[in-house]
Amino acid sequence: MEAHCPACKQAMAWVSNHFHCETCNAEYQQIALCPDCQAPLQTLKACGAVDYFCQSGHGMISKKRVLFSYVPYGV
């Protein structure tokens, strides 16, 4: 999966648990959102698999349906 900078739309690089945009020289954290209610999803990791769970009542969310947003890193 390729992540694009929300400011300049250029591809970002994964660096030390966050994304870095070379063009903007900005750092971003990726947030997984529910496609039905836009609430942040709980990320479940086990045995190399990553799953997403909506605590607002939508339950397990398919990886194909997850919406990803990028917020400034460290905020």
All heavy atoms as TSV, in Angstrom:
chain	resi	resn	atom	element	x	y	z
A	1	MET	N	N	0.840	-1.179	0.000
A	1	MET	CA	C	0.000	0.000	0.000
A	1	MET	C	C	0.879	1.234	0.000
A	1	MET	O	O	1.799	1.353	0.791
A	1	MET	CB	C	-0.888	0.000	1.239
A	1	MET	CG	C	-1.766	1.225	1.293
A	1	MET	SD	S	-2.729	1.328	2.797
A	1	MET	CE	C	-1.521	2.015	3.899
A	2	GLU	N	N	0.574	2.154	-0.889
A	2	GLU	CA	C	1.338	3.390	-0.975
A	2	GLU	C	C	0.555	4.512	-0.298
A	2	GLU	O	O	-0.633	4.682	-0.538
A	2	GLU	CB	C	1.604	3.732	-2.438
A	2	GLU	CG	C	2.623	4.830	-2.610
A	2	GLU	CD	C	3.044	4.967	-4.054
A	2	GLU	OE1	O	3.962	4.233	-4.464
A	2	GLU	OE2	O	2.450	5.794	-4.759
A	3	ALA	N	N	1.235	5.264	0.565
A	3	ALA	CA	C	0.606	6.382	1.264
A	3	ALA	C	C	0.987	7.685	0.576
A	3	ALA	O	O	2.134	7.869	0.182
A	3	ALA	CB	C	1.066	6.405	2.709
A	4	HIS	N	N	-0.003	8.583	0.442
A	4	HIS	CA	C	0.246	9.864	-0.212
A	4	HIS	C	C	0.052	11.015	0.777
A	4	HIS	O	O	-0.885	11.007	1.577
A	4	HIS	CB	C	-0.680	10.044	-1.414
A	4	HIS	CG	C	-0.341	9.097	-2.516
A	4	HIS	ND1	N	-0.918	7.857	-2.630
A	4	HIS	CD2	C	0.551	9.192	-3.524
A	4	HIS	CE1	C	-0.413	7.234	-3.675
A	4	HIS	NE2	N	0.487	8.010	-4.230
A	5	CYS	N	N	0.906	11.982	0.702
A	5	CYS	CA	C	0.880	13.152	1.580
A	5	CYS	C	C	-0.454	13.885	1.425
A	5	CYS	O	O	-0.878	14.170	0.299
A	5	CYS	CB	C	2.037	14.076	1.223
A	5	CYS	SG	S	2.060	15.606	2.187
A	6	PRO	N	N	-1.116	14.229	2.548
A	6	PRO	CA	C	-2.386	14.952	2.450
A	6	PRO	C	C	-2.202	16.390	1.948
A	6	PRO	O	O	-3.144	16.981	1.432
A	6	PRO	CB	C	-2.929	14.935	3.876
A	6	PRO	CG	C	-1.763	14.649	4.738
A	6	PRO	CD	C	-0.781	13.877	3.917
A	7	ALA	N	N	-0.996	16.936	2.052
A	7	ALA	CA	C	-0.747	18.314	1.621
A	7	ALA	C	C	-0.388	18.408	0.138
A	7	ALA	O	O	-0.988	19.175	-0.610
A	7	ALA	CB	C	0.353	18.935	2.467
A	8	CYS	N	N	0.586	17.603	-0.306
A	8	CYS	CA	C	1.088	17.738	-1.681
A	8	CYS	C	C	0.762	16.542	-2.582
A	8	CYS	O	O	1.073	16.559	-3.760
A	8	CYS	CB	C	2.592	17.992	-1.672
A	8	CYS	SG	S	3.567	16.545	-1.188
A	9	LYS	N	N	0.196	15.494	-2.007
A	9	LYS	CA	C	-0.228	14.289	-2.747
A	9	LYS	C	C	0.925	13.433	-3.280
A	9	LYS	O	O	0.706	12.521	-4.065
A	9	LYS	CB	C	-1.170	14.635	-3.906
A	9	LYS	CG	C	-2.357	15.487	-3.512
A	9	LYS	CD	C	-3.213	14.824	-2.473
A	9	LYS	CE	C	-4.421	15.705	-2.163
A	9	LYS	NZ	N	-4.805	15.704	-0.787
A	10	GLN	N	N	2.148	13.708	-2.852
A	10	GLN	CA	C	3.297	12.901	-3.263
A	10	GLN	C	C	3.380	11.649	-2.383
A	10	GLN	O	O	2.886	11.633	-1.255
A	10	GLN	CB	C	4.594	13.710	-3.146
A	10	GLN	CG	C	4.651	14.917	-4.065
A	10	GLN	CD	C	4.591	14.511	-5.519
A	10	GLN	OE1	O	5.286	13.622	-5.973
A	10	GLN	NE2	N	3.712	15.179	-6.266
A	11	ALA	N	N	4.031	10.601	-2.884
A	11	ALA	CA	C	4.206	9.363	-2.121
A	11	ALA	C	C	5.079	9.633	-0.902
A	11	ALA	O	O	6.031	10.412	-0.962
A	11	ALA	CB	C	4.834	8.295	-2.992
A	12	MET	N	N	4.715	9.000	0.213
A	12	MET	CA	C	5.480	9.152	1.456
A	12	MET	C	C	6.248	7.876	1.753
A	12	MET	O	O	5.854	6.794	1.339
A	12	MET	CB	C	4.542	9.475	2.622
A	12	MET	CG	C	3.844	10.807	2.494
A	12	MET	SD	S	2.944	11.287	3.991
A	12	MET	CE	C	1.586	10.112	4.007
A	13	ALA	N	N	7.322	8.006	2.507
A	13	ALA	CA	C	8.152	6.865	2.913
A	13	ALA	C	C	7.842	6.505	4.362
A	13	ALA	O	O	7.583	7.380	5.194
A	13	ALA	CB	C	9.626	7.225	2.768
A	14	TRP	N	N	7.913	5.214	4.669
A	14	TRP	CA	C	7.724	4.708	6.037
A	14	TRP	C	C	9.055	4.811	6.765
A	14	TRP	O	O	10.044	4.204	6.349
A	14	TRP	CB	C	7.224	3.276	5.983
A	14	TRP	CG	C	7.005	2.646	7.318
A	14	TRP	CD1	C	7.758	1.676	7.884
A	14	TRP	CD2	C	5.951	2.934	8.245
A	14	TRP	NE1	N	7.244	1.340	9.109
A	14	TRP	CE2	C	6.129	2.101	9.358
A	14	TRP	CE3	C	4.887	3.828	8.243
A	14	TRP	CZ2	C	5.273	2.123	10.458
A	14	TRP	CZ3	C	4.031	3.838	9.331
A	14	TRP	CH2	C	4.227	3.001	10.417
A	15	VAL	N	N	9.101	5.580	7.856
A	15	VAL	CA	C	10.338	5.794	8.604
A	15	VAL	C	C	10.039	5.727	10.104
A	15	VAL	O	O	9.252	6.530	10.612
A	15	VAL	CB	C	10.953	7.185	8.287
A	15	VAL	CG1	C	12.238	7.397	9.041
A	15	VAL	CG2	C	11.157	7.361	6.800
A	16	SER	N	N	10.618	4.785	10.791
A	16	SER	CA	C	10.502	4.691	12.261
A	16	SER	C	C	9.069	4.851	12.776
A	16	SER	O	O	8.781	5.739	13.574
A	16	SER	CB	C	11.412	5.725	12.932
A	16	SER	OG	O	12.738	5.536	12.551
A	17	ASN	N	N	8.172	4.011	12.335
A	17	ASN	CA	C	6.785	3.968	12.804
A	17	ASN	C	C	5.918	5.161	12.417
A	17	ASN	O	O	4.929	5.461	13.086
A	17	ASN	CB	C	6.734	3.762	14.318
A	17	ASN	CG	C	7.276	2.413	14.712
A	17	ASN	OD1	O	7.033	1.423	14.033
A	17	ASN	ND2	N	8.029	2.367	15.789
A	18	HIS	N	N	6.281	5.884	11.376
A	18	HIS	CA	C	5.444	6.959	10.849
A	18	HIS	C	C	5.810	7.208	9.387
A	18	HIS	O	O	6.767	6.646	8.885
A	18	HIS	CB	C	5.580	8.240	11.684
A	18	HIS	CG	C	6.931	8.873	11.603
A	18	HIS	ND1	N	8.002	8.449	12.361
A	18	HIS	CD2	C	7.403	9.893	10.844
A	18	HIS	CE1	C	9.068	9.186	12.076
A	18	HIS	NE2	N	8.728	10.070	11.154
A	19	PHE	N	N	5.042	8.039	8.721
A	19	PHE	CA	C	5.320	8.370	7.324
A	19	PHE	C	C	6.021	9.719	7.236
A	19	PHE	O	O	5.733	10.629	8.009
A	19	PHE	CB	C	4.016	8.420	6.515
A	19	PHE	CG	C	3.434	7.066	6.249
A	19	PHE	CD1	C	2.458	6.530	7.071
A	19	PHE	CD2	C	3.873	6.317	5.167
A	19	PHE	CE1	C	1.929	5.282	6.829
A	19	PHE	CE2	C	3.355	5.054	4.914
A	19	PHE	CZ	C	2.380	4.541	5.745
A	20	HIS	N	N	6.938	9.820	6.259
A	20	HIS	CA	C	7.677	11.065	6.031
A	20	HIS	C	C	7.497	11.491	4.572
A	20	HIS	O	O	7.691	10.700	3.659
A	20	HIS	CB	C	9.165	10.876	6.323
A	20	HIS	CG	C	9.986	12.087	6.007
A	20	HIS	ND1	N	9.987	13.199	6.806
A	20	HIS	CD2	C	10.802	12.363	4.968
A	20	HIS	CE1	C	10.791	14.113	6.270
A	20	HIS	NE2	N	11.289	13.627	5.149
A	21	CYS	N	N	7.122	12.768	4.382
A	21	CYS	CA	C	7.000	13.327	3.033
A	21	CYS	C	C	8.265	14.115	2.725
A	21	CYS	O	O	8.547	15.119	3.383
A	21	CYS	CB	C	5.776	14.237	2.919
A	21	CYS	SG	S	5.649	15.012	1.289
A	22	GLU	N	N	9.035	13.643	1.751
A	22	GLU	CA	C	10.275	14.319	1.349
A	22	GLU	C	C	9.986	15.700	0.762
A	22	GLU	O	O	10.728	16.643	0.995
A	22	GLU	CB	C	11.023	13.476	0.310
A	22	GLU	CG	C	11.658	12.222	0.865
A	22	GLU	CD	C	12.894	12.496	1.701
A	22	GLU	OE1	O	13.576	13.505	1.463
A	22	GLU	OE2	O	13.164	11.693	2.609
A	23	THR	N	N	8.905	15.823	0.021
A	23	THR	CA	C	8.575	17.082	-0.639
A	23	THR	C	C	8.236	18.180	0.373
A	23	THR	O	O	8.746	19.294	0.290
A	23	THR	CB	C	7.388	16.889	-1.608
A	23	THR	OG1	O	7.707	15.827	-2.508
A	23	THR	CG2	C	7.094	18.151	-2.388
A	24	CYS	N	N	7.383	17.864	1.334
A	24	CYS	CA	C	6.950	18.846	2.340
A	24	CYS	C	C	7.843	18.851	3.586
A	24	CYS	O	O	7.718	19.740	4.424
A	24	CYS	CB	C	5.531	18.546	2.795
A	24	CYS	SG	S	4.282	18.671	1.526
A	25	ASN	N	N	8.675	17.819	3.710
A	25	ASN	CA	C	9.481	17.607	4.913
A	25	ASN	C	C	8.582	17.541	6.154
A	25	ASN	O	O	8.840	18.166	7.174
A	25	ASN	CB	C	10.560	18.677	5.082
A	25	ASN	CG	C	11.609	18.231	6.082
A	25	ASN	OD1	O	11.881	17.040	6.221
A	25	ASN	ND2	N	12.182	19.182	6.791
A	26	ALA	N	N	7.479	16.791	6.026
A	26	ALA	CA	C	6.502	16.659	7.100
A	26	ALA	C	C	6.395	15.201	7.536
A	26	ALA	O	O	6.676	14.289	6.761
A	26	ALA	CB	C	5.147	17.171	6.637
A	27	GLU	N	N	5.978	14.995	8.771
A	27	GLU	CA	C	5.814	13.663	9.357
A	27	GLU	C	C	4.324	13.425	9.613
A	27	GLU	O	O	3.625	14.307	10.122
A	27	GLU	CB	C	6.559	13.578	10.696
A	27	GLU	CG	C	7.974	14.115	10.665
A	27	GLU	CD	C	8.945	13.200	9.948
A	27	GLU	OE1	O	8.726	11.978	9.972
A	27	GLU	OE2	O	9.908	13.712	9.383
A	28	TYR	N	N	3.837	12.218	9.280
A	28	TYR	CA	C	2.425	11.894	9.447
A	28	TYR	C	C	2.236	10.525	10.089
A	28	TYR	O	O	3.009	9.610	9.857
A	28	TYR	CB	C	1.697	11.893	8.099
A	28	TYR	CG	C	1.588	13.258	7.487
A	28	TYR	CD1	C	2.485	13.664	6.514
A	28	TYR	CD2	C	0.594	14.146	7.876
A	28	TYR	CE1	C	2.403	14.922	5.946
A	28	TYR	CE2	C	0.499	15.402	7.327
A	28	TYR	CZ	C	1.401	15.788	6.354
A	28	TYR	OH	O	1.318	17.030	5.796
A	29	GLN	N	N	1.169	10.419	10.860
A	29	GLN	CA	C	0.744	9.160	11.452
A	29	GLN	C	C	-0.498	8.708	10.698
A	29	GLN	O	O	-1.373	9.506	10.388
A	29	GLN	CB	C	0.410	9.376	12.924
A	29	GLN	CG	C	-0.092	8.159	13.636
A	29	GLN	CD	C	-0.375	8.450	15.105
A	29	GLN	OE1	O	-0.016	9.496	15.630
A	29	GLN	NE2	N	-1.036	7.526	15.755
A	30	GLN	N	N	-0.582	7.422	10.393
A	30	GLN	CA	C	-1.730	6.873	9.681
A	30	GLN	C	C	-2.811	6.462	10.677
A	30	GLN	O	O	-2.532	5.804	11.675
A	30	GLN	CB	C	-1.296	5.663	8.861
A	30	GLN	CG	C	-2.381	5.092	7.995
A	30	GLN	CD	C	-1.898	3.881	7.229
A	30	GLN	OE1	O	-1.506	2.888	7.837
A	30	GLN	NE2	N	-1.904	3.968	5.920
A	31	ILE	N	N	-4.041	6.863	10.400
A	31	ILE	CA	C	-5.181	6.524	11.238
A	31	ILE	C	C	-6.160	5.710	10.393
A	31	ILE	O	O	-6.518	6.105	9.279
A	31	ILE	CB	C	-5.899	7.795	11.752
A	31	ILE	CG1	C	-4.934	8.733	12.474
A	31	ILE	CG2	C	-7.090	7.437	12.637
A	31	ILE	CD1	C	-4.391	8.208	13.770
A	32	ALA	N	N	-6.607	4.560	10.922
A	32	ALA	CA	C	-7.602	3.722	10.247
A	32	ALA	C	C	-8.989	4.144	10.724
A	32	ALA	O	O	-9.229	4.240	11.931
A	32	ALA	CB	C	-7.358	2.251	10.560
A	33	LEU	N	N	-9.896	4.413	9.764
A	33	LEU	CA	C	-11.245	4.870	10.097
A	33	LEU	C	C	-12.302	3.914	9.561
A	33	LEU	O	O	-12.138	3.323	8.488
A	33	LEU	CB	C	-11.494	6.256	9.501
A	33	LEU	CG	C	-10.554	7.362	9.935
A	33	LEU	CD1	C	-10.822	8.631	9.138
A	33	LEU	CD2	C	-10.666	7.633	11.415
A	34	CYS	N	N	-13.406	3.801	10.288
A	34	CYS	CA	C	-14.534	2.981	9.871
A	34	CYS	C	C	-15.180	3.627	8.643
A	34	CYS	O	O	-15.464	4.828	8.649
A	34	CYS	CB	C	-15.551	2.879	11.006
A	34	CYS	SG	S	-17.048	1.976	10.558
A	35	PRO	N	N	-15.451	2.849	7.590
A	35	PRO	CA	C	-16.085	3.414	6.389
A	35	PRO	C	C	-17.554	3.779	6.611
A	35	PRO	O	O	-18.111	4.548	5.850
A	35	PRO	CB	C	-15.941	2.294	5.362
A	35	PRO	CG	C	-15.889	1.060	6.185
A	35	PRO	CD	C	-15.160	1.431	7.445
A	36	ASP	N	N	-18.166	3.258	7.672
A	36	ASP	CA	C	-19.581	3.518	7.935
A	36	ASP	C	C	-19.813	4.731	8.827
A	36	ASP	O	O	-20.741	5.501	8.610
A	36	ASP	CB	C	-20.240	2.286	8.558
A	36	ASP	CG	C	-20.160	1.073	7.640
A	36	ASP	OD1	O	-20.315	1.252	6.415
A	36	ASP	OD2	O	-19.920	-0.030	8.146
A	37	CYS	N	N	-18.948	4.935	9.847
A	37	CYS	CA	C	-19.171	6.027	10.805
A	37	CYS	C	C	-17.959	6.948	10.972
A	37	CYS	O	O	-18.017	7.913	11.725
A	37	CYS	CB	C	-19.583	5.473	12.157
A	37	CYS	SG	S	-18.296	4.510	12.990
A	38	GLN	N	N	-16.857	6.659	10.314
A	38	GLN	CA	C	-15.605	7.427	10.360
A	38	GLN	C	C	-14.970	7.483	11.750
A	38	GLN	O	O	-14.138	8.343	12.020
A	38	GLN	CB	C	-15.785	8.852	9.803
A	38	GLN	CG	C	-15.856	8.920	8.291
A	38	GLN	CD	C	-17.137	8.340	7.733
A	38	GLN	OE1	O	-18.224	8.682	8.184
A	38	GLN	NE2	N	-17.013	7.465	6.776
A	39	ALA	N	N	-15.346	6.570	12.648
A	39	ALA	CA	C	-14.713	6.478	13.965
A	39	ALA	C	C	-13.363	5.779	13.809
A	39	ALA	O	O	-13.206	4.916	12.937
A	39	ALA	CB	C	-15.596	5.689	14.920
A	40	PRO	N	N	-12.387	6.130	14.644
A	40	PRO	CA	C	-11.097	5.422	14.594
A	40	PRO	C	C	-11.307	3.939	14.902
A	40	PRO	O	O	-12.090	3.575	15.780
A	40	PRO	CB	C	-10.273	6.096	15.693
A	40	PRO	CG	C	-10.905	7.439	15.867
A	40	PRO	CD	C	-12.371	7.229	15.603
A	41	LEU	N	N	-10.608	3.095	14.156
A	41	LEU	CA	C	-10.721	1.647	14.339
A	41	LEU	C	C	-9.639	1.137	15.274
A	41	LEU	O	O	-8.530	1.669	15.308
A	41	LEU	CB	C	-10.587	0.934	12.994
A	41	LEU	CG	C	-11.680	1.211	11.979
A	41	LEU	CD1	C	-11.327	0.567	10.643
A	41	LEU	CD2	C	-13.016	0.702	12.472
A	42	GLN	N	N	-9.969	0.091	15.998
A	42	GLN	CA	C	-8.982	-0.608	16.812
A	42	GLN	C	C	-8.239	-1.554	15.887
A	42	GLN	O	O	-8.860	-2.291	15.106
A	42	GLN	CB	C	-9.679	-1.390	17.923
A	42	GLN	CG	C	-8.729	-2.138	18.815
A	42	GLN	CD	C	-9.454	-2.891	19.930
A	42	GLN	OE1	O	-10.670	-2.911	19.998
A	42	GLN	NE2	N	-8.683	-3.517	20.782
A	43	THR	N	N	-6.912	-1.530	15.932
A	43	THR	CA	C	-6.099	-2.407	15.101
A	43	THR	C	C	-5.732	-3.643	15.910
A	43	THR	O	O	-5.203	-3.529	17.018
A	43	THR	CB	C	-4.819	-1.681	14.642
A	43	THR	OG1	O	-5.204	-0.496	13.943
A	43	THR	CG2	C	-3.998	-2.551	13.720
A	44	LEU	N	N	-6.024	-4.802	15.375
A	44	LEU	CA	C	-5.729	-6.075	16.029
A	44	LEU	C	C	-4.641	-6.781	15.231
A	44	LEU	O	O	-4.810	-7.043	14.047
A	44	LEU	CB	C	-6.988	-6.941	16.091
A	44	LEU	CG	C	-8.244	-6.273	16.676
A	44	LEU	CD1	C	-9.460	-7.136	16.438
A	44	LEU	CD2	C	-8.045	-6.003	18.146
A	45	LYS	N	N	-3.518	-7.073	15.902
A	45	LYS	CA	C	-2.404	-7.737	15.225
A	45	LYS	C	C	-2.104	-9.054	15.931
A	45	LYS	O	O	-1.926	-9.090	17.144
A	45	LYS	CB	C	-1.156	-6.859	15.275
A	45	LYS	CG	C	-1.326	-5.552	14.544
A	45	LYS	CD	C	-0.075	-4.694	14.643
A	45	LYS	CE	C	-0.275	-3.372	13.947
A	45	LYS	NZ	N	0.908	-2.518	14.043
A	46	ALA	N	N	-2.047	-10.145	15.135
A	46	ALA	CA	C	-1.742	-11.462	15.687
A	46	ALA	C	C	-1.194	-12.354	14.588
A	46	ALA	O	O	-1.744	-12.412	13.485
A	46	ALA	CB	C	-2.985	-12.090	16.303
A	47	CYS	N	N	-0.108	-13.020	14.865
A	47	CYS	CA	C	0.490	-13.991	13.947
A	47	CYS	C	C	0.732	-13.409	12.548
A	47	CYS	O	O	0.517	-14.074	11.538
A	47	CYS	CB	C	-0.373	-15.233	13.847
A	47	CYS	SG	S	-0.648	-16.051	15.431
A	48	GLY	N	N	1.111	-12.148	12.480
A	48	GLY	CA	C	1.402	-11.519	11.203
A	48	GLY	C	C	0.197	-10.939	10.481
A	48	GLY	O	O	0.337	-10.256	9.483
A	49	ALA	N	N	-0.999	-11.193	10.991
A	49	ALA	CA	C	-2.220	-10.665	10.370
A	49	ALA	C	C	-2.631	-9.359	11.049
A	49	ALA	O	O	-2.390	-9.159	12.234
A	49	ALA	CB	C	-3.352	-11.671	10.497
A	50	VAL	N	N	-3.246	-8.468	10.286
A	50	VAL	CA	C	-3.768	-7.212	10.827
A	50	VAL	C	C	-5.251	-7.154	10.504
A	50	VAL	O	O	-5.659	-7.311	9.357
A	50	VAL	CB	C	-3.047	-5.988	10.216
A	50	VAL	CG1	C	-3.626	-4.699	10.759
A	50	VAL	CG2	C	-1.555	-6.052	10.469
A	51	ASP	N	N	-6.063	-6.959	11.550
A	51	ASP	CA	C	-7.509	-6.844	11.390
A	51	ASP	C	C	-7.963	-5.543	12.042
A	51	ASP	O	O	-7.260	-4.960	12.860
A	51	ASP	CB	C	-8.225	-8.033	12.048
A	51	ASP	CG	C	-7.923	-9.341	11.345
A	51	ASP	OD1	O	-8.170	-9.420	10.124
A	51	ASP	OD2	O	-7.435	-10.271	12.005
A	52	TYR	N	N	-9.163	-5.086	11.668
A	52	TYR	CA	C	-9.681	-3.822	12.171
A	52	TYR	C	C	-11.062	-4.027	12.772
A	52	TYR	O	O	-11.894	-4.742	12.218
A	52	TYR	CB	C	-9.755	-2.791	11.039
A	52	TYR	CG	C	-8.399	-2.514	10.453
A	52	TYR	CD1	C	-7.958	-3.192	9.326
A	52	TYR	CD2	C	-7.547	-1.586	11.041
A	52	TYR	CE1	C	-6.705	-2.950	8.784
A	52	TYR	CE2	C	-6.288	-1.338	10.510
A	52	TYR	CZ	C	-5.884	-2.019	9.382
A	52	TYR	OH	O	-4.634	-1.783	8.867
A	53	PHE	N	N	-11.308	-3.369	13.922
A	53	PHE	CA	C	-12.560	-3.522	14.651
A	53	PHE	C	C	-13.134	-2.152	14.987
A	53	PHE	O	O	-12.430	-1.292	15.528
A	53	PHE	CB	C	-12.324	-4.318	15.943
A	53	PHE	CG	C	-13.558	-4.569	16.734
A	53	PHE	CD1	C	-14.438	-5.573	16.369
A	53	PHE	CD2	C	-13.841	-3.804	17.855
A	53	PHE	CE1	C	-15.590	-5.806	17.102
A	53	PHE	CE2	C	-14.989	-4.036	18.592
A	53	PHE	CZ	C	-15.866	-5.039	18.222
A	54	CYS	N	N	-14.413	-1.942	14.670
A	54	CYS	CA	C	-15.100	-0.692	14.991
A	54	CYS	C	C	-15.813	-0.865	16.328
A	54	CYS	O	O	-16.696	-1.719	16.461
A	54	CYS	CB	C	-16.107	-0.323	13.906
A	54	CYS	SG	S	-17.032	1.185	14.292
A	55	GLN	N	N	-15.435	-0.056	17.308
A	55	GLN	CA	C	-16.045	-0.140	18.632
A	55	GLN	C	C	-17.368	0.620	18.700
A	55	GLN	O	O	-18.027	0.623	19.728
A	55	GLN	CB	C	-15.079	0.380	19.686
A	55	GLN	CG	C	-13.843	-0.470	19.800
A	55	GLN	CD	C	-12.882	0.027	20.851
A	55	GLN	OE1	O	-12.997	1.126	21.360
A	55	GLN	NE2	N	-11.901	-0.799	21.183
A	56	SER	N	N	-17.766	1.255	17.603
A	56	SER	CA	C	-19.031	2.000	17.562
A	56	SER	C	C	-20.206	1.128	17.120
A	56	SER	O	O	-21.277	1.646	16.816
A	56	SER	CB	C	-18.904	3.191	16.611
A	56	SER	OG	O	-17.935	4.082	17.076
A	57	GLY	N	N	-19.986	-0.170	17.038
A	57	GLY	CA	C	-21.081	-1.074	16.737
A	57	GLY	C	C	-21.049	-1.728	15.368
A	57	GLY	O	O	-21.923	-2.528	15.050
A	58	HIS	N	N	-20.055	-1.419	14.534
A	58	HIS	CA	C	-19.992	-2.019	13.205
A	58	HIS	C	C	-19.147	-3.295	13.172
A	58	HIS	O	O	-19.075	-3.951	12.141
A	58	HIS	CB	C	-19.479	-1.001	12.183
A	58	HIS	CG	C	-20.408	0.159	12.038
A	58	HIS	ND1	N	-20.106	1.407	12.501
A	58	HIS	CD2	C	-21.647	0.230	11.513
A	58	HIS	CE1	C	-21.119	2.207	12.262
A	58	HIS	NE2	N	-22.082	1.526	11.664
A	59	GLY	N	N	-18.508	-3.639	14.277
A	59	GLY	CA	C	-17.761	-4.887	14.380
A	59	GLY	C	C	-16.507	-4.932	13.531
A	59	GLY	O	O	-15.869	-3.918	13.281
A	60	MET	N	N	-16.180	-6.139	13.057
A	60	MET	CA	C	-14.986	-6.327	12.234
A	60	MET	C	C	-15.186	-5.651	10.881
A	60	MET	O	O	-16.241	-5.762	10.269
A	60	MET	CB	C	-14.693	-7.816	12.032
A	60	MET	CG	C	-14.329	-8.564	13.308
A	60	MET	SD	S	-12.835	-7.955	14.122
A	60	MET	CE	C	-11.601	-8.531	13.010
A	61	ILE	N	N	-14.137	-4.955	10.425
A	61	ILE	CA	C	-14.181	-4.235	9.156
A	61	ILE	C	C	-13.144	-4.851	8.215
A	61	ILE	O	O	-11.981	-5.012	8.581
A	61	ILE	CB	C	-13.875	-2.734	9.362
A	61	ILE	CG1	C	-14.844	-2.105	10.362
A	61	ILE	CG2	C	-13.891	-1.990	8.032
A	61	ILE	CD1	C	-16.284	-2.058	9.937
A	62	SER	N	N	-13.563	-5.171	7.020
A	62	SER	CA	C	-12.669	-5.726	6.011
A	62	SER	C	C	-11.559	-4.730	5.685
A	62	SER	O	O	-11.808	-3.520	5.579
A	62	SER	CB	C	-13.459	-6.040	4.745
A	62	SER	OG	O	-12.588	-6.313	3.674
A	63	LYS	N	N	-10.346	-5.233	5.510
A	63	LYS	CA	C	-9.198	-4.376	5.159
A	63	LYS	C	C	-9.468	-3.582	3.887
A	63	LYS	O	O	-8.983	-2.468	3.732
A	63	LYS	CB	C	-7.943	-5.228	4.976
A	63	LYS	CG	C	-7.454	-5.860	6.237
A	63	LYS	CD	C	-6.296	-6.789	5.958
A	63	LYS	CE	C	-6.254	-7.817	7.049
A	63	LYS	NZ	N	-5.547	-9.002	6.710
A	64	LYS	N	N	-10.241	-4.154	2.990
A	64	LYS	CA	C	-10.548	-3.486	1.724
A	64	LYS	C	C	-11.454	-2.269	1.916
A	64	LYS	O	O	-11.485	-1.388	1.066
A	64	LYS	CB	C	-11.219	-4.466	0.759
A	64	LYS	CG	C	-10.308	-5.581	0.313
A	64	LYS	CD	C	-11.038	-6.544	-0.578
A	64	LYS	CE	C	-10.125	-7.709	-0.952
A	64	LYS	NZ	N	-10.815	-8.691	-1.786
A	65	ARG	N	N	-12.184	-2.216	3.022
A	65	ARG	CA	C	-13.125	-1.126	3.267
A	65	ARG	C	C	-12.581	-0.033	4.173
A	65	ARG	O	O	-13.164	1.052	4.266
A	65	ARG	CB	C	-14.402	-1.690	3.897
A	65	ARG	CG	C	-15.161	-2.620	2.961
A	65	ARG	CD	C	-16.495	-3.038	3.549
A	65	ARG	NE	N	-17.313	-1.865	3.792
A	65	ARG	CZ	C	-18.027	-1.667	4.905
A	65	ARG	NH1	N	-18.047	-2.565	5.862
A	65	ARG	NH2	N	-18.744	-0.574	5.064
A	66	VAL	N	N	-11.476	-0.287	4.858
A	66	VAL	CA	C	-10.916	0.680	5.808
A	66	VAL	C	C	-10.508	1.961	5.093
A	66	VAL	O	O	-9.923	1.932	4.013
A	66	VAL	CB	C	-9.684	0.067	6.536
A	66	VAL	CG1	C	-8.989	1.111	7.395
A	66	VAL	CG2	C	-10.114	-1.111	7.382
A	67	LEU	N	N	-10.855	3.100	5.696
A	67	LEU	CA	C	-10.430	4.403	5.188
A	67	LEU	C	C	-9.193	4.829	5.976
A	67	LEU	O	O	-9.185	4.746	7.200
A	67	LEU	CB	C	-11.537	5.447	5.393
A	67	LEU	CG	C	-12.886	5.148	4.751
A	67	LEU	CD1	C	-13.896	6.213	5.150
A	67	LEU	CD2	C	-12.733	5.087	3.243
A	68	PHE	N	N	-8.158	5.266	5.277
A	68	PHE	CA	C	-6.945	5.702	5.959
A	68	PHE	C	C	-6.833	7.224	5.861
A	68	PHE	O	O	-7.046	7.800	4.792
A	68	PHE	CB	C	-5.714	5.037	5.373
A	68	PHE	CG	C	-5.638	3.564	5.692
A	68	PHE	CD1	C	-5.984	2.625	4.744
A	68	PHE	CD2	C	-5.251	3.134	6.944
A	68	PHE	CE1	C	-5.932	1.274	5.033
A	68	PHE	CE2	C	-5.203	1.774	7.250
A	68	PHE	CZ	C	-5.540	0.845	6.289
A	69	SER	N	N	-6.522	7.825	6.985
A	69	SER	CA	C	-6.320	9.263	7.060
A	69	SER	C	C	-4.925	9.504	7.637
A	69	SER	O	O	-4.380	8.629	8.313
A	69	SER	CB	C	-7.396	9.858	7.979
A	69	SER	OG	O	-7.229	11.234	8.094
A	70	TYR	N	N	-4.374	10.665	7.367
A	70	TYR	CA	C	-3.033	10.981	7.845
A	70	TYR	C	C	-3.072	12.277	8.631
A	70	TYR	O	O	-3.578	13.291	8.154
A	70	TYR	CB	C	-2.049	11.077	6.662
A	70	TYR	CG	C	-1.980	9.765	5.925
A	70	TYR	CD1	C	-2.816	9.497	4.854
A	70	TYR	CD2	C	-1.124	8.757	6.359
A	70	TYR	CE1	C	-2.804	8.277	4.213
A	70	TYR	CE2	C	-1.098	7.524	5.727
A	70	TYR	CZ	C	-1.941	7.288	4.661
A	70	TYR	OH	O	-1.914	6.074	4.043
A	71	VAL	N	N	-2.578	12.215	9.867
A	71	VAL	CA	C	-2.533	13.389	10.747
A	71	VAL	C	C	-1.073	13.679	11.090
A	71	VAL	O	O	-0.231	12.774	11.060
A	71	VAL	CB	C	-3.350	13.160	12.022
A	71	VAL	CG1	C	-4.834	12.977	11.706
A	71	VAL	CG2	C	-2.844	11.966	12.811
A	72	PRO	N	N	-0.750	14.932	11.393
A	72	PRO	CA	C	0.632	15.260	11.754
A	72	PRO	C	C	1.135	14.345	12.879
A	72	PRO	O	O	0.411	14.086	13.845
A	72	PRO	CB	C	0.552	16.711	12.198
A	72	PRO	CG	C	-0.610	17.253	11.445
A	72	PRO	CD	C	-1.601	16.116	11.389
A	73	TYR	N	N	2.326	13.846	12.735
A	73	TYR	CA	C	2.922	12.910	13.680
A	73	TYR	C	C	3.244	13.630	14.990
A	73	TYR	O	O	3.781	14.723	14.993
A	73	TYR	CB	C	4.192	12.307	13.094
A	73	TYR	CG	C	4.861	11.282	13.958
A	73	TYR	CD1	C	4.254	10.061	14.220
A	73	TYR	CD2	C	6.103	11.521	14.525
A	73	TYR	CE1	C	4.858	9.097	15.004
A	73	TYR	CE2	C	6.725	10.563	15.316
A	73	TYR	CZ	C	6.086	9.360	15.548
A	73	TYR	OH	O	6.698	8.417	16.337
A	74	GLY	N	N	2.878	12.996	16.107
A	74	GLY	CA	C	3.183	13.536	17.421
A	74	GLY	C	C	2.099	14.448	17.976
A	74	GLY	O	O	2.264	15.048	19.016
A	75	VAL	N	N	0.970	14.553	17.262
A	75	VAL	CA	C	-0.115	15.422	17.729
A	75	VAL	C	C	-1.121	14.603	18.475
A	75	VAL	O	O	-1.391	13.508	18.200
A	75	VAL	CB	C	-0.801	16.139	16.547
A	75	VAL	CG1	C	-2.019	16.909	17.002
A	75	VAL	CG2	C	0.188	17.045	15.869
